[in-house]
Amino acid sequence: MPPPVLSSSLPPKGDQGLASALGRCAKGDAAALRELYEAMAPRMLGVAIRLLRRRDLAEEVVHDTFLAIWQKAPGFDPARGGAETWMFAILRHRALNVLRGEARSDLVDDFEPLALVADEPDAEAIVTALSEAGALRRCLERLDPVRRHAIVLAYTHGLSHGELAGRLGQPLGTVKSWIRRSLIALRECLA
């Protein structure tokens, strides 16, 4: 007799239900991921908001967490710990990475006042406005123009990764990589 199938309209009950849904995710069952999302996303969002103190970042982290759950589900081992604990560990890891990234991104000390007007200047105009001798300008000019454009937009206009992806017409993962690699390059250059 085959094991009972969880109804996609009912979220999994308890850790055993979550573990069962994770097992089905590992086999490629998208309905199981939806069940996990419906059961866990509200609580995960609350935890992420408490950790990050910004709803937009928290929503992004929860989204990334469920992508990671889908990708890592085959590696879940109920003998090593509970399903809920495993999923919240992924969430916590993602949130801490975002916090580390936010702490590293305090690179705008070298910006001169830009007197931004209603028309948003492009990224190149902002880089040009930096002092000629400024270390940040030198380091920004070493970046690939597309990556420089992305990072300047992110920090001068406060755009999220998702907003940048939409504006630049690039996949979200690509934009996140550009920002992460650019921050690493800038940090090394400014050191």
KEDRENTOR-579005 format. One line per 8 residues: number of its first residue (from 1); their letters; for each residue x, y, z of N, C-alpha, C, O. Coordinates in nm, 4 decimals. Layout:
N
NUM = A = X:Y:Z:X:Y:Z:X:Y:Z:X:Y:Z  ...;
***
This chain:
191
1 = MPPPVLSS = 0.0838:-0.1168:0.0000:0.0000:0.0000:0.0000:0.0892:0.1243:0.0000:0.1805:0.1329:0.0822  0.0655:0.2226:-0.0912:0.1501:0.3416:-0.0975:0.1275:0.4309:0.0240:0.0201:0.4288:0.0841  0.2302:0.5101:0.0603:0.2142:0.5991:0.1754:0.1079:0.7041:0.1461:0.0854:0.7393:0.0304  0.0419:0.7545:0.2515:-0.0618:0.8553:0.2294:-0.0013:0.9826:0.1714:0.1105:1.0204:0.2066  -0.0737:1.0472:0.0843:-0.0295:1.1711:0.0216:-0.0946:1.2872:0.0948:-0.2150:1.2861:0.1204  -0.0141:1.3874:0.1284:-0.0675:1.5053:0.1942:-0.1491:1.5856:0.0939:-0.1077:1.6014:-0.0209  -0.2594:1.6343:0.1342:-0.3412:1.7189:0.0477:-0.2739:1.8534:0.0319:-0.2252:1.9096:0.1299  -0.2699:1.9068:-0.0904:-0.2030:2.0343:-0.1130:-0.2771:2.1499:-0.0465:-0.2211:2.2587:-0.0326;
9 = SLPPKGDQ = -0.4012:2.1285:-0.0053:-0.4749:2.2357:0.0601:-0.4531:2.2372:0.2115:-0.4876:2.3348:0.2781  -0.3971:2.1314:0.2651:-0.3723:2.1253:0.4087:-0.2226:2.1277:0.4348:-0.1495:2.0469:0.3775  -0.1743:2.2190:0.5204:-0.0320:2.2209:0.5504:0.0067:2.0993:0.6332:-0.0775:2.0432:0.7034  0.1327:2.0577:0.6261:0.1773:1.9425:0.7045:0.1604:1.9682:0.8540:0.1797:2.0802:0.9012  0.1246:1.8645:0.9272:0.1049:1.8761:1.0723:0.2292:1.8249:1.1441:0.2740:1.7126:1.1207  0.2835:1.9075:1.2308:0.3953:1.8677:1.3137:0.5212:1.8399:1.2351:0.5238:1.8484:1.1123  0.6268:1.8060:1.3097:0.7564:1.7830:1.2471:0.7543:1.6621:1.1538:0.8244:1.6604:1.0526  0.6755:1.5627:1.1870:0.6680:1.4444:1.1009:0.6057:1.4803:0.9658:0.6508:1.4321:0.8619;
17 = GLASALGR = 0.5031:1.5641:0.9670:0.4420:1.6099:0.8425:0.5384:1.6942:0.7604:0.5423:1.6838:0.6378  0.6163:1.7779:0.8289:0.7166:1.8598:0.7604:0.8247:1.7711:0.6984:0.8670:1.7933:0.5850  0.8688:1.6702:0.7744:0.9710:1.5780:0.7232:0.9182:1.5022:0.6020:0.9913:1.4800:0.5055  0.7917:1.4627:0.6068:0.7306:1.3932:0.4941:0.7263:1.4837:0.3712:0.7574:1.4406:0.2602  0.6877:1.6088:0.3919:0.6828:1.7037:0.2803:0.8231:1.7293:0.2248:0.8397:1.7426:0.1036  0.9240:1.7363:0.3121:1.0618:1.7524:0.2649:1.1059:1.6325:0.1809:1.1744:1.6479:0.0798  1.0655:1.5137:0.2242:1.0967:1.3939:0.1469:1.0346:1.3993:0.0088:1.0956:1.3567:-0.0893  0.9136:1.4515:0.0014:0.8476:1.4643:-0.1291:0.9126:1.5734:-0.2127:0.9198:1.5617:-0.3351;
25 = CAKGDAAA = 0.9600:1.6795:-0.1481:1.0348:1.7841:-0.2205:1.1608:1.7240:-0.2827:1.1967:1.7547:-0.3964  1.2262:1.6386:-0.2063:1.3488:1.5750:-0.2561:1.3224:1.4944:-0.3822:1.4119:1.4749:-0.4645  1.1985:1.4474:-0.3971:1.1606:1.3704:-0.5161:1.1042:1.4595:-0.6258:1.0577:1.4096:-0.7283  1.1077:1.5922:-0.6053:1.0625:1.6849:-0.7076:0.9153:1.7200:-0.7025:0.8610:1.7691:-0.8015  0.8488:1.6963:-0.5900:0.7059:1.7262:-0.5768:0.6875:1.8730:-0.5390:0.7058:1.9107:-0.4233  0.6511:1.9560:-0.6377:0.6332:2.0993:-0.6146:0.5178:2.1277:-0.5185:0.5214:2.2272:-0.4460  0.4162:2.0424:-0.5168:0.3041:2.0622:-0.4245:0.3521:2.0524:-0.2798:0.2989:2.1206:-0.1922  0.4513:1.9688:-0.2544:0.5059:1.9556:-0.1191:0.5752:2.0853:-0.0769:0.5669:2.1257:0.0391;
33 = LRELYEAM = 0.6434:2.1500:-0.1712:0.7075:2.2774:-0.1387:0.6013:2.3820:-0.1055:0.6185:2.4610:-0.0126  0.4926:2.3824:-0.1809:0.3839:2.4760:-0.1525:0.3276:2.4505:-0.0128:0.2982:2.5454:0.0599  0.3123:2.3242:0.0256:0.2631:2.2903:0.1588:0.3577:2.3424:0.2663:0.3146:2.3985:0.3671  0.4866:2.3230:0.2434:0.5855:2.3738:0.3387:0.5776:2.5253:0.3485:0.5839:2.5822:0.4575  0.5636:2.5894:0.2338:0.5551:2.7349:0.2309:0.4331:2.7838:0.3094:0.4437:2.8746:0.3918  0.3186:2.7232:0.2831:0.1958:2.7639:0.3519:0.2054:2.7401:0.5025:0.1510:2.8170:0.5818  0.2747:2.6337:0.5410:0.2858:2.6008:0.6826:0.3895:2.6865:0.7552:0.3716:2.7199:0.8724  0.4974:2.7221:0.6860:0.6111:2.7820:0.7550:0.6402:2.9281:0.7207:0.7000:2.9981:0.8024;
41 = APRMLGVA = 0.6009:2.9756:0.6053:0.6397:3.1102:0.5611:0.5981:3.2211:0.6578:0.6790:3.3100:0.6845  0.4763:3.2202:0.7114:0.4408:3.3298:0.8025:0.5328:3.3380:0.9247:0.5756:3.4467:0.9634  0.5624:3.2238:0.9845:0.6524:3.2234:1.1012:0.7939:3.2617:1.0612:0.8619:3.3356:1.1324  0.8379:3.2105:0.9465:0.9727:3.2430:0.8996:0.9853:3.3923:0.8710:1.0880:3.4531:0.9011  0.8819:3.4507:0.8134:0.8846:3.5939:0.7853:0.8956:3.6726:0.9164:0.9705:3.7700:0.9242  0.8218:3.6309:1.0181:0.8299:3.6977:1.1475:0.9701:3.6912:1.2064:1.0209:3.7908:1.2580  1.0322:3.5744:1.1988:1.1685:3.5590:1.2508:1.2651:3.6445:1.1689:1.3515:3.7122:1.2248  1.2503:3.6413:1.0372:1.3401:3.7176:0.9500:1.3266:3.8680:0.9756:1.4264:3.9400:0.9755;
49 = IRLLRRRD = 1.2048:3.9150:0.9971:1.1846:4.0573:1.0260:1.2517:4.0938:1.1585:1.3135:4.1996:1.1702  1.2391:4.0054:1.2584:1.3052:4.0327:1.3866:1.4565:4.0380:1.3703:1.5224:4.1209:1.4330  1.5126:3.9504:1.2866:1.6575:3.9476:1.2672:1.7072:4.0656:1.1842:1.8094:4.1263:1.2161  1.6343:4.0973:1.0779:1.6831:4.1953:0.9806:1.6287:4.3360:1.0012:1.6890:4.4335:0.9565  1.5144:4.3464:1.0690:1.4491:4.4753:1.0965:1.4088:4.5504:0.9701:1.3879:4.6716:0.9738  1.3979:4.4794:0.8592:1.3498:4.5390:0.7337:1.2644:4.4350:0.6626:1.3118:4.3258:0.6310  1.1397:4.4690:0.6378:1.0475:4.3732:0.5777:1.0926:4.3306:0.4382:1.0827:4.2128:0.4042  1.1422:4.4246:0.3565:1.1825:4.3897:0.2204:1.2950:4.2870:0.2212:1.2926:4.1913:0.1438;
57 = LAEEVVHD = 1.3935:4.3065:0.3086:1.5023:4.2087:0.3181:1.4514:4.0768:0.3741:1.4929:3.9697:0.3297  1.3623:4.0843:0.4708:1.3078:3.9622:0.5312:1.2325:3.8799:0.4274:1.2472:3.7578:0.4221  1.1518:3.9464:0.3449:1.0776:3.8738:0.2413:1.1727:3.8076:0.1423:1.1492:3.6950:0.0986  1.2796:3.8776:0.1073:1.3782:3.8226:0.0154:1.4477:3.7009:0.0765:1.4705:3.6009:0.0084  1.4809:3.7102:0.2050:1.5470:3.5994:0.2736:1.4543:3.4782:0.2820:1.4991:3.3652:0.2626  1.3263:3.5000:0.3105:1.2318:3.3878:0.3163:1.2208:3.3226:0.1785:1.2185:3.2001:0.1674  1.2142:3.4037:0.0751:1.2096:3.3497:-0.0617:1.3336:3.2657:-0.0893:1.3235:3.1531:-0.1380  1.4515:3.3213:-0.0579:1.5766:3.2479:-0.0787:1.5805:3.1197:0.0038:1.6337:3.0180:-0.0405;
65 = TFLAIWQK = 1.5238:3.1254:0.1237:1.5216:3.0079:0.2107:1.4420:2.8951:0.1463:1.4846:2.7796:0.1485  1.3272:2.9279:0.0894:1.2480:2.8223:0.0267:1.3134:2.7687:-0.1003:1.2975:2.6510:-0.1326  1.3855:2.8520:-0.1716:1.4629:2.8010:-0.2855:1.5694:2.7031:-0.2361:1.5904:2.5973:-0.2954  1.6360:2.7402:-0.1269:1.7382:2.6519:-0.0707:1.6767:2.5228:-0.0176:1.7350:2.4155:-0.0334  1.5600:2.5320:0.0449:1.4929:2.4115:0.0943:1.4642:2.3181:-0.0225:1.4867:2.1975:-0.0129  1.4146:2.3736:-0.1321:1.3850:2.2923:-0.2509:1.5116:2.2247:-0.3029:1.5104:2.1065:-0.3372  1.6207:2.3013:-0.3082:1.7459:2.2478:-0.3623:1.8132:2.1491:-0.2670:1.8753:2.0527:-0.3117  1.8014:2.1722:-0.1366:1.8732:2.0911:-0.0384:1.7886:1.9799:0.0227:1.8382:1.9028:0.1049;
73 = APGFDPAR = 1.6633:1.9707:-0.0160:1.5743:1.8698:0.0428:1.6312:1.7286:0.0359:1.6131:1.6524:0.1308  1.7000:1.6898:-0.0734:1.7553:1.5541:-0.0743:1.8581:1.5297:0.0366:1.8821:1.4148:0.0736  1.9186:1.6354:0.0897:2.0183:1.6205:0.1956:1.9611:1.6206:0.3361:2.0343:1.6005:0.4330  1.8295:1.6432:0.3483:1.7690:1.6424:0.4819:1.7670:1.5004:0.5362:1.7234:1.4071:0.4688  1.8154:1.4854:0.6604:1.8183:1.3552:0.7257:1.7466:1.3678:0.8597:1.7993:1.4290:0.9526  1.6251:1.3096:0.8705:1.5498:1.3214:0.9959:1.6220:1.2606:1.1155:1.5910:1.2949:1.2295  1.7178:1.1709:1.0920:1.7927:1.1115:1.2021:1.8874:1.2141:1.2660:1.9294:1.1965:1.3804  1.9207:1.3199:1.1935:2.0142:1.4207:1.2442:1.9437:1.5390:1.3100:2.0089:1.6200:1.3759;
81 = GGAETWMF = 1.8116:1.5505:1.2935:1.7401:1.6609:1.3553:1.6033:1.6789:1.2929:1.5707:1.6175:1.1912  1.5245:1.7634:1.3550:1.3889:1.7860:1.3093:1.3826:1.8701:1.1827:1.4730:1.9484:1.1536  1.2744:1.8525:1.1083:1.2546:1.9243:0.9827:1.2417:2.0745:1.0072:1.3004:2.1550:0.9348  1.1652:2.1115:1.1086:1.1469:2.2533:1.1374:1.2791:2.3179:1.1762:1.3097:2.4283:1.1311  1.3567:2.2511:1.2584:1.4874:2.3017:1.2997:1.5775:2.3202:1.1785:1.6470:2.4211:1.1665  1.5758:2.2221:1.0889:1.6579:2.2259:0.9677:1.6197:2.3459:0.8807:1.7070:2.4165:0.8303  1.4896:2.3688:0.8632:1.4444:2.4796:0.7792:1.4776:2.6147:0.8429:1.5187:2.7074:0.7732  1.4600:2.6263:0.9752:1.4927:2.7526:1.0410:1.6431:2.7773:1.0430:1.6862:2.8926:1.0447;
89 = AILRHRAL = 1.7237:2.6715:1.0428:1.8691:2.6894:1.0340:1.9062:2.7507:0.8992:1.9939:2.8368:0.8921  1.8402:2.7070:0.7933:1.8648:2.7653:0.6613:1.8250:2.9128:0.6619:1.8989:2.9976:0.6119  1.7090:2.9431:0.7180:1.6628:3.0821:0.7274:1.7628:3.1676:0.8053:1.8001:3.2765:0.7616  1.8047:3.1181:0.9187:1.8989:3.1933:1.0024:2.0297:3.2184:0.9288:2.0841:3.3287:0.9340  2.0801:3.1164:0.8604:2.2047:3.1290:0.7842:2.1904:3.2366:0.6761:2.2794:3.3198:0.6585  2.0785:3.2342:0.6044:2.0544:3.3345:0.4990:2.0448:3.4746:0.5592:2.1026:3.5693:0.5059  1.9725:3.4878:0.6692:1.9563:3.6194:0.7324:2.0902:3.6725:0.7833:2.1195:3.7911:0.7679  2.1707:3.5868:0.8432:2.3017:3.6304:0.8922:2.3920:3.6725:0.7773:2.4689:3.7677:0.7908;
97 = NVLRGEAR = 2.3837:3.6027:0.6641:2.4619:3.6434:0.5470:2.4208:3.7827:0.5011:2.5059:3.8634:0.4635  2.2916:3.8110:0.5038:2.2439:3.9438:0.4657:2.2957:4.0471:0.5656:2.3419:4.1538:0.5253  2.2886:4.0170:0.6949:2.3388:4.1106:0.7959:2.4876:4.1356:0.7793:2.5326:4.2495:0.7918  2.5647:4.0315:0.7515:2.7082:4.0496:0.7280:2.7310:4.1380:0.6066:2.8179:4.2252:0.6076  2.6531:4.1151:0.5024:2.6651:4.1954:0.3807:2.6302:4.3401:0.4055:2.6968:4.4297:0.3538  2.5257:4.3646:0.4846:2.4861:4.5014:0.5158:2.5952:4.5699:0.5979:2.6223:4.6882:0.5775  2.6580:4.4975:0.6901:2.7625:4.5572:0.7715:2.8847:4.5903:0.6867:2.9513:4.6909:0.7111  2.9151:4.5070:0.5872:3.0304:4.5295:0.5000:3.0071:4.6439:0.4034:3.1031:4.6993:0.3498;
105 = SDLVDDFE = 2.8831:4.6804:0.3802:2.8527:4.7744:0.2742:2.8601:4.9200:0.3160:2.8114:5.0068:0.2435  2.9188:4.9488:0.4291:2.9326:5.0878:0.4713:3.0498:5.1519:0.3979:3.1465:5.1961:0.4599  3.0403:5.1565:0.2661:3.1490:5.2057:0.1833:3.1243:5.3460:0.1325:3.2028:5.3955:0.0515  3.0196:5.4117:0.1762:2.9839:5.5399:0.1189:3.0416:5.6585:0.1961:3.0001:5.7718:0.1718  3.1343:5.6371:0.2869:3.1925:5.7465:0.3624:3.2665:5.8441:0.2712:3.2776:5.9622:0.3042  3.3171:5.7970:0.1575:3.3971:5.8781:0.0685:3.3134:5.9583:-0.0311:3.3695:6.0360:-0.1084  3.1816:5.9420:-0.0314:3.0960:6.0167:-0.1236:3.0916:6.1623:-0.0795:3.0749:6.1916:0.0390  3.1066:6.2536:-0.1754:3.0834:6.3945:-0.1472:2.9346:6.4177:-0.1595:2.8662:6.3391:-0.2250;
113 = PLALVADE = 2.8820:6.5227:-0.0991:2.7402:6.5512:-0.1188:2.7114:6.5641:-0.2681:2.7814:6.6365:-0.3388  2.6101:6.4951:-0.3155:2.5829:6.4903:-0.4589:2.4725:6.5847:-0.5015:2.4486:6.6002:-0.6213  2.4050:6.6478:-0.4080:2.2962:6.7399:-0.4383:2.2043:6.6798:-0.5435:2.1839:6.7382:-0.6500  2.1492:6.5637:-0.5137:2.0622:6.4954:-0.6087:1.9360:6.5765:-0.6317:1.8743:6.6265:-0.5377  1.8991:6.5886:-0.7573:1.7772:6.6599:-0.7936:1.6697:6.5580:-0.8246:1.6930:6.4377:-0.8128  1.5538:6.6036:-0.8635:1.4425:6.5134:-0.8918:1.4770:6.4141:-1.0022:1.4365:6.2980:-0.9952  1.5513:6.4577:-1.1042:1.5939:6.3647:-1.2087:1.7065:6.2812:-1.1512:1.8069:6.3347:-1.1041  1.6895:6.1491:-1.1552:1.7914:6.0619:-1.0984:1.9128:6.0584:-1.1901:1.8998:6.0237:-1.3075;
121 = PDAEAIVT = 2.0313:6.0937:-1.1387:2.1497:6.0836:-1.2222:2.1846:5.9374:-1.2443:2.1517:5.8512:-1.1628  2.2516:5.9110:-1.3557:2.2904:5.7725:-1.3795:2.4131:5.7385:-1.2956:2.4746:5.8268:-1.2359  2.4481:5.6115:-1.2915:2.5567:5.5649:-1.2055:2.6894:5.6287:-1.2435:2.7687:5.6621:-1.1555  2.7148:5.6462:-1.3713:2.8408:5.7056:-1.4149:2.8524:5.8500:-1.3672:2.9609:5.8934:-1.3283  2.7426:5.9249:-1.3696:2.7453:6.0633:-1.3224:2.7772:6.0688:-1.1733:2.8465:6.1598:-1.1278  2.7276:5.9733:-1.0984:2.7538:5.9691:-0.9548:2.9004:5.9376:-0.9292:2.9633:5.9998:-0.8435  2.9559:5.8403:-1.0036:3.0974:5.8063:-0.9869:3.1832:5.9274:-1.0226:3.2819:5.9549:-0.9544  3.1471:6.0000:-1.1284:3.2207:6.1181:-1.1704:3.2163:6.2269:-1.0631:3.3120:6.3026:-1.0475;
129 = ALSEAGAL = 3.1057:6.2348:-0.9895:3.0902:6.3370:-0.8867:3.1776:6.3121:-0.7638:3.1970:6.4027:-0.6827  3.2292:6.1936:-0.7495:3.3175:6.1648:-0.6365:3.4474:6.2430:-0.6516:3.4885:6.2744:-0.7633  3.5101:6.2735:-0.5429:3.6356:6.3479:-0.5496:3.7371:6.2709:-0.6321:3.7446:6.1482:-0.6242  3.8156:6.3435:-0.7116:3.9156:6.2827:-0.8000:4.0116:6.1940:-0.7219:4.0503:6.0875:-0.7701  4.0502:6.2362:-0.6023:4.1494:6.1626:-0.5250:4.0860:6.0573:-0.4345:4.1571:5.9848:-0.3649  3.9545:6.0484:-0.4348:3.8868:5.9583:-0.3430:3.9170:5.8120:-0.3701:3.9150:5.7662:-0.4844  3.9448:5.7403:-0.2633:3.9755:5.5975:-0.2755:3.8559:5.5204:-0.3292:3.8722:5.4276:-0.4085  3.7361:5.5580:-0.2867:3.6178:5.4867:-0.3340:3.6020:5.5007:-0.4845:3.5689:5.4038:-0.5529;
137 = RRCLERLD = 3.6256:5.6208:-0.5367:3.6132:5.6411:-0.6817:3.7135:5.5533:-0.7558:3.6782:5.4872:-0.8534  3.8388:5.5526:-0.7095:3.9408:5.4683:-0.7750:3.8965:5.3221:-0.7760:3.9089:5.2529:-0.8771  3.8454:5.2767:-0.6634:3.8045:5.1363:-0.6531:3.6821:5.1076:-0.7395:3.6746:5.0026:-0.8033  3.5861:5.2001:-0.7420:3.4678:5.1812:-0.8271:3.5059:5.1755:-0.9743:3.4488:5.0974:-1.0503  3.6025:5.2581:-1.0150:3.6427:5.2590:-1.1556:3.7088:5.1291:-1.1986:3.7149:5.1003:-1.3181  3.7585:5.0503:-1.1045:3.8191:4.9208:-1.1367:3.7151:4.8129:-1.1656:3.7460:4.7106:-1.2268  3.5907:4.8367:-1.1208:3.4844:4.7381:-1.1427:3.4388:4.7389:-1.2882:3.4504:4.8396:-1.3580  3.3873:4.6257:-1.3320:3.3225:4.6157:-1.4622:3.2090:4.7186:-1.4662:3.1376:4.7330:-1.3670;
145 = PVRRHAIV = 3.1900:4.7907:-1.5776:3.0878:4.8962:-1.5812:2.9478:4.8505:-1.5415:2.8758:4.9247:-1.4746  2.9086:4.7314:-1.5809:2.7742:4.6835:-1.5460:2.7629:4.6605:-1.3954:2.6628:4.6975:-1.3341  2.8649:4.5997:-1.3364:2.8639:4.5761:-1.1915:2.8730:4.7072:-1.1152:2.8081:4.7231:-1.0119  2.9528:4.8015:-1.1649:2.9639:4.9333:-1.1013:2.8270:5.0028:-1.1034:2.7845:5.0617:-1.0041  2.7593:4.9947:-1.2179:2.6272:5.0558:-1.2320:2.5307:4.9965:-1.1284:2.4562:5.0697:-1.0632  2.5328:4.8640:-1.1138:2.4430:4.7965:-1.0196:2.4707:4.8392:-0.8761:2.3776:4.8698:-0.8015  2.5969:4.8414:-0.8371:2.6281:4.8726:-0.6972:2.6013:5.0194:-0.6654:2.5563:5.0515:-0.5554  2.6281:5.1082:-0.7598:2.6014:5.2499:-0.7353:2.4508:5.2739:-0.7250:2.4061:5.3496:-0.6388;
153 = LAYTHGLS = 2.3725:5.2101:-0.8121:2.2267:5.2236:-0.8017:2.1767:5.1718:-0.6677:2.0906:5.2329:-0.6044  2.2316:5.0585:-0.6250:2.1882:4.9984:-0.4989:2.2121:5.0925:-0.3820:2.1260:5.1057:-0.2951  2.3262:5.1575:-0.3784:2.3616:5.2368:-0.2614:2.3242:5.3831:-0.2702:2.3140:5.4493:-0.1669  2.3033:5.4359:-0.3892:2.2626:5.5759:-0.3971:2.1113:5.5915:-0.4018:2.0572:5.6927:-0.3572  2.0426:5.4899:-0.4566:1.8967:5.4975:-0.4673:1.8271:5.3998:-0.3732:1.7042:5.3954:-0.3682  1.9051:5.3211:-0.2983:1.8478:5.2294:-0.2015:1.7657:5.1178:-0.2636:1.6696:5.0703:-0.2031  1.8031:5.0752:-0.3846:1.7272:4.9704:-0.4523:1.7606:4.8339:-0.3934:1.8762:4.8052:-0.3624  1.6591:4.7509:-0.3785:1.6803:4.6135:-0.3322:1.7341:4.5310:-0.4481:1.7358:4.5770:-0.5623;
161 = HGELAGRL = 1.7780:4.4089:-0.4186:1.8251:4.3201:-0.5250:1.7166:4.2987:-0.6300:1.7440:4.3005:-0.7500  1.5936:4.2784:-0.5841:1.4827:4.2557:-0.6767:1.4561:4.3762:-0.7653:1.4324:4.3618:-0.8853  1.4601:4.4957:-0.7057:1.4395:4.6180:-0.7843:1.5512:4.6375:-0.8857:1.5267:4.6792:-0.9989  1.6741:4.6070:-0.8444:1.7866:4.6161:-0.9381:1.7701:4.5188:-1.0535:1.7924:4.5541:-1.1694  1.7309:4.3961:-1.0214:1.7127:4.2950:-1.1256:1.6097:4.3422:-1.2273:1.6292:4.3269:-1.3478  1.5007:4.3994:-1.1788:1.3984:4.4498:-1.2693:1.4476:4.5656:-1.3532:1.4229:4.5705:-1.4737  1.5172:4.6587:-1.2903:1.5658:4.7767:-1.3626:1.6725:4.7395:-1.4658:1.6758:4.7956:-1.5753  1.7594:4.6446:-1.4304:1.8690:4.6068:-1.5205:1.8304:4.4952:-1.6170:1.9065:4.4629:-1.7082;
169 = GQPLGTVK = 1.7126:4.4361:-1.5972:1.6689:4.3277:-1.6846:1.7546:4.2028:-1.6708:1.7795:4.1326:-1.7687  1.7997:4.1755:-1.5486:1.8858:4.0606:-1.5217:1.8184:3.9703:-1.4191:1.7351:4.0170:-1.3414  1.8532:3.8407:-1.4175:1.7990:3.7511:-1.3147:1.8432:3.7947:-1.1747:1.9518:3.8500:-1.1577  1.7589:3.7694:-1.0760:1.7860:3.8084:-0.9382:1.9190:3.7515:-0.8887:1.9975:3.8230:-0.8263  1.9445:3.6243:-0.9158:2.0692:3.5613:-0.8710:2.1917:3.6286:-0.9302:2.2934:3.6426:-0.8622  2.1836:3.6704:-1.0555:2.2948:3.7397:-1.1207:2.3230:3.8718:-1.0513:2.4384:3.9045:-1.0235  2.2182:3.9472:-1.0234:2.2353:4.0769:-0.9576:2.2931:4.0581:-0.8179:2.3815:4.1333:-0.7771  2.2445:3.9591:-0.7448:2.2984:3.9332:-0.6106:2.4471:3.9009:-0.6185:2.5256:3.9472:-0.5358;
177 = SWIRRSLI = 2.4856:3.8213:-0.7181:2.6271:3.7872:-0.7362:2.7095:3.9104:-0.7681:2.8175:3.9297:-0.7122  2.6588:3.9941:-0.8581:2.7310:4.1165:-0.8921:2.7552:4.2016:-0.7685:2.8663:4.2495:-0.7457  2.6500:4.2201:-0.6885:2.6624:4.3048:-0.5701:2.7611:4.2423:-0.4714:2.8486:4.3112:-0.4191  2.7471:4.1128:-0.4461:2.8361:4.0456:-0.3504:2.9813:4.0539:-0.3961:3.0691:4.0909:-0.3182  3.0068:4.0194:-0.5224:3.1447:4.0225:-0.5728:3.1995:4.1646:-0.5765:3.3174:4.1869:-0.5487  3.1158:4.2588:-0.6103:3.1596:4.3990:-0.6149:3.1952:4.4489:-0.4759:3.2950:4.5191:-0.4593  3.1148:4.4136:-0.3754:3.1458:4.4543:-0.2387:3.2773:4.3939:-0.1909:3.3558:4.4599:-0.1228  3.3004:4.2692:-0.2268:3.4268:4.2039:-0.1899:3.5431:4.2757:-0.2569:3.6438:4.3049:-0.1923;
185 = ALRECLA = 3.5297:4.3047:-0.3874:3.6353:4.3736:-0.4602:3.6606:4.5131:-0.4026:3.7755:4.5553:-0.3891  3.5529:4.5844:-0.3687:3.5683:4.7182:-0.3110:3.6358:4.7117:-0.1740:3.7240:4.7918:-0.1428  3.5931:4.6156:-0.0937:3.6535:4.6023:0.0398:3.8035:4.5737:0.0287:3.8838:4.6324:0.1013  3.8410:4.4831:-0.0627:3.9827:4.4520:-0.0820:4.0590:4.5731:-0.1331:4.1705:4.6003:-0.0886  3.9990:4.6455:-0.2262:4.0640:4.7639:-0.2823:4.0816:4.8741:-0.1782:4.1840:4.9424:-0.1762  3.9817:4.8912:-0.0921:3.9873:4.9978:0.0081:4.0727:4.9622:0.1299:4.1056:5.0490:0.2107  4.1082:4.8343:0.1424:4.1859:4.7897:0.2590:4.3276:4.8434:0.2563:4.4061:4.8154:0.3469;
***
